Amino acid sequence: MGNKIINMDTVANLKARLEKIASQAKREAATLRTGRITSALVEDIEVDYYGTKTPLKALASFSSPEPRQIVIQPFDKNAVEAIQKAILASPLGLNPIAEREVLRIIVPPLTEERKQELVKVLKKKVEEAHIQLRQARDEAMKETSAKEKAKEISEDERFRMKSEVEKIVDEGKKKLEELFLAKEREIING
C-alpha cells in the first residue's frame, strides 16, 4: 500500500510541476503584443519605486479604452515618472505619454517584419518551456528508478510509472503546442 502512495506522489508532483510550467508559458506568451493590446504586456515590468524594484501591476491600475491603447493610472501620482522610465527602458519598444496623473501608451499596428520577430520570440519561450518539461520528466524517471533500486517498488511498477510519466509529459507537450499555435495565429492575424 505504501508503494502506491509514493508512486502517486511522483505523479502528483510531476503534474503540479507541469501545470506550473504551462502557466508560466501562458503568462510569458501574454506579454507578446498582438493586434489587441492588453495590460499583460506591461504589468510585469519592474519599476524602481522609491529604491525598490516593484512590478507595475502593484503600482497602478490599467484600462484599455481602445484596442491599441493602454491607460495606466498609478495609485501614487508621484510614481508617473518612474513608471514612464521603466516602460521606456523595457525591451518592448513602447513610448508612454505622461498626461498629468496617468500614462497613455498608443501602440501602432504591427508590421509583417515585427510579427515574424514576435513569432520567433514566442518559439523561444515555448522551447524554454519544453526544456523545463523534459527536465521534469527526467527527474521523475530518475526518482522512479531510484525507488526500484531501493526496493520500494517492483520492476513492473517502475515500467507502469515510466509509462504514466510519459503520458503526462505528452499531455504537457500538447498543451504547450496548443498555446503556441493559438498565440502564433493571434500575432499573425493581429
One Martini backbone bead per residue (centre of mass of N, CA, C, O) as a GRO file, in nm:
protein
  190
    1MET     BB    1   0.058   0.062  -0.021
    2GLY     BB    2   0.299   0.263   0.009
    3ASN     BB    3   0.389   0.254  -0.289
    4LYS     BB    4   0.148   0.402  -0.415
    5ILE     BB    5   0.196   0.672  -0.271
    6ILE     BB    6   0.473   0.730  -0.382
    7ASN     BB    7   0.391   0.721  -0.681
    8MET     BB    8   0.173   0.942  -0.663
    9ASP     BB    9   0.369   1.163  -0.587
   10THR     BB   10   0.522   1.169  -0.849
   11VAL     BB   11   0.278   1.239  -1.024
   12ALA     BB   12   0.178   1.490  -0.872
   13ASN     BB   13   0.439   1.652  -0.899
   14LEU     BB   14   0.447   1.653  -1.205
   15LYS     BB   15   0.175   1.786  -1.258
   16ALA     BB   16   0.236   2.047  -1.101
   17ARG     BB   17   0.485   2.130  -1.266
   18LEU     BB   18   0.346   2.139  -1.546
   19GLU     BB   19   0.139   2.354  -1.470
   20LYS     BB   20   0.349   2.572  -1.406
   21ILE     BB   21   0.479   2.579  -1.687
   22ALA     BB   22   0.221   2.653  -1.844
   23SER     BB   23   0.157   2.915  -1.692
   24GLN     BB   24   0.419   3.061  -1.758
   25ALA     BB   25   0.392   3.047  -2.065
   26LYS     BB   26   0.129   3.207  -2.077
   27ARG     BB   27   0.233   3.467  -1.948
   28GLU     BB   28   0.460   3.517  -2.157
   29ALA     BB   29   0.274   3.526  -2.407
   30ALA     BB   30   0.106   3.777  -2.306
   31THR     BB   31   0.354   3.984  -2.354
   32LEU     BB   32   0.279   3.954  -2.643
   33ARG     BB   33   0.192   4.141  -2.895
   34THR     BB   34  -0.099   4.231  -3.066
   35GLY     BB   35  -0.365   4.376  -3.193
   36ARG     BB   36  -0.451   4.351  -2.897
   37ILE     BB   37  -0.418   4.528  -2.611
   38THR     BB   38  -0.274   4.449  -2.295
   39SER     BB   39  -0.163   4.466  -1.968
   40ALA     BB   40   0.033   4.218  -1.987
   41LEU     BB   41   0.259   4.372  -2.137
   42VAL     BB   42   0.333   4.566  -1.853
   43GLU     BB   43   0.274   4.451  -1.551
   44ASP     BB   44   0.588   4.316  -1.511
   45ILE     BB   45   0.731   4.564  -1.490
   46GLU     BB   46   1.006   4.704  -1.343
   47VAL     BB   47   0.997   4.942  -1.079
   48ASP     BB   48   1.156   5.221  -0.938
   49TYR     BB   49   1.028   5.237  -0.608
   50TYR     BB   50   1.191   5.381  -0.379
   51GLY     BB   51   1.436   5.155  -0.438
   52THR     BB   52   1.219   4.942  -0.546
   53LYS     BB   53   1.142   4.660  -0.709
   54THR     BB   54   0.830   4.687  -0.892
   55PRO     BB   55   0.553   4.586  -1.012
   56LEU     BB   56   0.327   4.756  -1.192
   57LYS     BB   57   0.064   4.608  -1.079
   58ALA     BB   58   0.128   4.739  -0.779
   59LEU     BB   59   0.099   5.066  -0.888
   60ALA     BB   60  -0.152   5.004  -1.091
   61SER     BB   61  -0.398   5.071  -1.320
   62PHE     BB   62  -0.597   4.940  -1.598
   63SER     BB   63  -0.678   5.039  -1.939
   64SER     BB   64  -0.879   4.991  -2.263
   65PRO     BB   65  -1.036   5.210  -2.472
   66GLU     BB   66  -0.859   5.077  -2.697
   67PRO     BB   67  -0.702   4.835  -2.884
   68ARG     BB   68  -0.419   5.042  -2.897
   69GLN     BB   69  -0.463   5.100  -2.573
   70ILE     BB   70  -0.307   5.219  -2.265
   71VAL     BB   71  -0.404   5.294  -1.930
   72ILE     BB   72  -0.216   5.438  -1.659
   73GLN     BB   73  -0.302   5.431  -1.302
   74PRO     BB   74  -0.157   5.549  -1.048
   75PHE     BB   75  -0.176   5.545  -0.704
   76ASP     BB   76   0.083   5.727  -0.732
   77LYS     BB   77   0.152   6.026  -0.882
   78ASN     BB   78   0.475   6.011  -0.826
   79ALA     BB   79   0.516   5.744  -1.031
   80VAL     BB   80   0.508   5.829  -1.330
   81GLU     BB   81   0.811   5.862  -1.401
   82ALA     BB   82   0.908   5.575  -1.321
   83ILE     BB   83   0.722   5.425  -1.516
   84GLN     BB   84   0.818   5.555  -1.775
   85LYS     BB   85   1.114   5.461  -1.755
   86ALA     BB   86   1.057   5.154  -1.747
   87ILE     BB   87   0.918   5.134  -2.022
   88LEU     BB   88   1.149   5.256  -2.192
   89ALA     BB   89   1.363   5.027  -2.086
   90SER     BB   90   1.218   4.827  -2.220
   91PRO     BB   91   1.195   4.581  -2.491
   92LEU     BB   92   0.910   4.686  -2.628
   93GLY     BB   93   0.904   4.982  -2.762
   94LEU     BB   94   0.764   5.193  -2.578
   95ASN     BB   95   0.568   5.519  -2.562
   96PRO     BB   96   0.493   5.691  -2.300
   97ILE     BB   97   0.236   5.924  -2.206
   98ALA     BB   98   0.224   6.199  -2.008
   99GLU     BB   99  -0.093   6.277  -1.822
  100ARG     BB  100  -0.041   6.391  -1.546
  101GLU     BB  101  -0.176   6.099  -1.374
  102VAL     BB  102  -0.112   5.952  -1.652
  103LEU     BB  103  -0.062   5.682  -1.885
  104ARG     BB  104  -0.009   5.657  -2.243
  105ILE     BB  105  -0.046   5.385  -2.478
  106ILE     BB  106   0.036   5.382  -2.822
  107VAL     BB  107  -0.005   5.126  -3.065
  108PRO     BB  108   0.104   5.030  -3.342
  109PRO     BB  109   0.089   4.849  -3.593
  110LEU     BB  110   0.203   4.563  -3.712
  111THR     BB  111   0.448   4.442  -3.881
  112GLU     BB  112   0.561   4.177  -4.049
  113GLU     BB  113   0.839   4.173  -3.921
  114ARG     BB  114   0.742   4.190  -3.623
  115LYS     BB  115   0.575   3.934  -3.626
  116GLN     BB  116   0.815   3.742  -3.680
  117GLU     BB  117   0.970   3.817  -3.424
  118LEU     BB  118   0.746   3.727  -3.224
  119VAL     BB  119   0.744   3.431  -3.312
  120LYS     BB  120   1.035   3.376  -3.227
  121VAL     BB  121   0.996   3.442  -2.929
  122LEU     BB  122   0.777   3.234  -2.881
  123LYS     BB  123   0.945   2.985  -2.955
  124LYS     BB  124   1.151   3.027  -2.730
  125LYS     BB  125   0.953   3.005  -2.490
  126VAL     BB  126   0.848   2.722  -2.561
  127GLU     BB  127   1.123   2.579  -2.553
  128GLU     BB  128   1.179   2.638  -2.256
  129ALA     BB  129   0.935   2.474  -2.160
  130HIS     BB  130   1.028   2.205  -2.282
  131ILE     BB  131   1.282   2.180  -2.112
  132GLN     BB  132   1.136   2.171  -1.839
  133LEU     BB  133   0.975   1.921  -1.908
  134ARG     BB  134   1.216   1.728  -1.946
  135GLN     BB  135   1.331   1.767  -1.664
  136ALA     BB  136   1.084   1.658  -1.513
  137ARG     BB  137   1.091   1.381  -1.641
  138ASP     BB  138   1.377   1.296  -1.558
  139GLU     BB  139   1.326   1.315  -1.252
  140ALA     BB  140   1.097   1.106  -1.241
  141MET     BB  141   1.265   0.872  -1.357
  142LYS     BB  142   1.485   0.869  -1.140
  143GLU     BB  143   1.297   0.826  -0.901
  144THR     BB  144   1.187   0.554  -0.998
  145SER     BB  145   1.460   0.405  -1.014
  146ALA     BB  146   1.539   0.450  -0.716
  147LYS     BB  147   1.298   0.290  -0.598
  148GLU     BB  148   1.379   0.021  -0.717
  149LYS     BB  149   1.663   0.000  -0.590
  150ALA     BB  150   1.521   0.035  -0.292
  151LYS     BB  151   1.261  -0.161  -0.301
  152GLU     BB  152   0.979   0.009  -0.322
  153ILE     BB  153   0.962  -0.112  -0.613
  154SER     BB  154   0.889  -0.270  -0.887
  155GLU     BB  155   0.950  -0.326  -1.211
  156ASP     BB  156   0.656  -0.299  -1.303
  157GLU     BB  157   0.606  -0.026  -1.164
  158ARG     BB  158   0.819   0.127  -1.317
  159PHE     BB  159   0.692   0.093  -1.597
  160ARG     BB  160   0.423   0.226  -1.526
  161MET     BB  161   0.540   0.497  -1.437
  162LYS     BB  162   0.685   0.570  -1.700
  163SER     BB  163   0.428   0.568  -1.867
  164GLU     BB  164   0.282   0.788  -1.705
  165VAL     BB  165   0.489   1.009  -1.744
  166GLU     BB  166   0.473   1.023  -2.054
  167LYS     BB  167   0.175   1.093  -2.068
  168ILE     BB  168   0.194   1.361  -1.913
  169VAL     BB  169   0.406   1.496  -2.097
  170ASP     BB  170   0.239   1.484  -2.357
  171GLU     BB  171   0.017   1.671  -2.250
  172GLY     BB  172   0.207   1.913  -2.205
  173LYS     BB  173   0.297   1.941  -2.500
  174LYS     BB  174   0.016   1.993  -2.612
  175LYS     BB  175  -0.040   2.254  -2.459
  176LEU     BB  176   0.200   2.413  -2.575
  177GLU     BB  177   0.119   2.387  -2.873
  178GLU     BB  178  -0.156   2.528  -2.847
  179LEU     BB  179  -0.045   2.793  -2.744
  180PHE     BB  180   0.134   2.857  -2.984
  181LEU     BB  181  -0.079   2.852  -3.212
  182ALA     BB  182  -0.268   3.067  -3.095
  183LYS     BB  183  -0.056   3.298  -3.071
  184GLU     BB  184   0.037   3.299  -3.363
  185ARG     BB  185  -0.236   3.378  -3.484
  186GLU     BB  186  -0.266   3.640  -3.323
  187ILE     BB  187  -0.018   3.779  -3.443
  188ILE     BB  188  -0.070   3.750  -3.753
  189ASN     BB  189  -0.382   3.863  -3.735
  190GLY     BB  190  -0.314   4.140  -3.565
   0.00000   0.00000   0.00000
